[in-house]
Amino acid sequence: MGKTAVFVLSILQTISDDPKTCSAMILCHTRELAYQIKNEIIRFTKFMKNIRTEVVYGGEPMDGQIKMFKGLNAPHIVVGTPGRILALTKGNHIPMSNLKVFVLDECDKLLDQIGMRRDIQEIFKETPHNKQVMMYTATLSNDIKDTCRKFMRNPTEVLIENESKLTLHGLK
């Protein structure tokens, strides 16, 4: 919950009062993690009724996802897996011009696999130049650290040795 809360709260502080479709994108390596993240977003947006979020992943028909992005209730925050996000991006179904925040959760797992890394690079090329890039993981090798730096300008690394220091109390 700690690192997810950090990037969810950062996104919610960044999104305008009149959010646009796909203002923020969170990529993760499994659909289960994507749903966990969405549930945290729902928890933190309990009193922000104008924020919509959706999970996008492969294995589902793309037609429904395409209609979702073209409809009146398109999500402001998109959480998804790289393969499906890339397919929707290549088809020009996700309006990337609005993107303000780009997050990789469990970035070590996303960037360690060559196929996922390639997909993320292709997605990243379609995003606006001026955006905030955030990468989160519990474990980070030096090789993956070097790869992460290629996605960012002047990155800041935050290391929390004792996760109990990063807790948020009173949230239900």
Number of C-alpha atoms within 10 A of each C-alpha: 11 12 17 17 18 14 22 22 15 13 22 17 10 15 18 11 11 8 17 20 23 24 23 27 23 24 26 23 22 16 18 13 18 22 16 15 24 23 13 15 24 17 14 16 17 10 9 12 8 10 22 20 22 19 21 22 21 15 8 10 9 15 8 10 20 16 13 16 19 14 10 9 13 20 22 23 27 24 29 27 24 28 20 18 23 21 16 19 17 13 10 12 16 24 17 19 14 17 24 21 23 22 20 24 23 20 24 23 18 23 22 14 11 10 13 18 18 16 19 21 16 15 19 16 10 16 19 15 11 9 15 16 17 19 21 18 13 13 10 14 9 8 11 16 14 10 15 19 13 10 15 14 9 6 13 9 9 7 8 10 9 7 11 9 9 14 11 11 6 4 6 6
